[in-house]
Each structure stands twice: as C-alpha cells, then as structure tokens.
Amino acid sequence: MAGRVDLDGNRLKQMTICMIGAGGFIGSHLCEKLMSETEHKILVVDVYRR
C-alpha cells in the first residue's frame, strides 16, 4: 500500500482514533477495517446498558 495522503499530497501522520460504540455491528466492522488497513491507533469505547 502506498499510504494515504491529504489534499496537498502529504502523507498522513499516525493518529489515535477514538471509536465510540465499537461493540455494535457497524462500529466493530469499522474497527477491523481501520486496524487492518491503516497504521492508526484505535481507542475503543462501548457503553452497554441493561
């Protein structure tokens, strides 16, 4: 993979992404995609109530 770039063509720096609701269907799949295809760190948060 060549790496992702911003609109000016500069390589993106590694970010920490806070994913709220990562226990749901969309959030869990998005986390898997981000972890497998990017160098970013993922901080996962899920709020579960009974």
N, C-alpha and C positions, 0 to 999 in steps of 0.2 A: 504494500500500500504506500502510495507516495506521500501521504499525510494531508491533513486538511489545512486550508488556508483561509484567511479572512478576505474581505472585499478588496484590500490593497495587494493581495498576493503574499502576505507574510504568513509564515507558519504559525498555527495556533499554539499557544503555550498550554502546558498541562493545567487543568482546572480541577477543583473539587466541586462536584455537583451534589447538592442535597436533594434527594428524591423522597418526597412525602407521599405516602400511600403506596409504597412499593410492594405491599402484600397482596394487592389486587391483581386482576388479570392483566390490565394494560401496564401498570407500573412494574410488575415482575418481568414482563417481556421486554420492556424498555430498558430495565437494568441489565438484563442479559445481553441485549444488543450493544449497549454502551460499554460494558466490560469486555466484550469480545472484539469490538471494532475500534476502540479508542484507547488512548493512554491516560484518560482522565480517571481520577479517584471518585468513587461513588460513596456517599454517605447515605445510608438507607434508614428511613424513619417510617414506621407504620403505627397507626393508632387503631387499636381494636377494642371495641366496647361490646359488652354482652347486654 
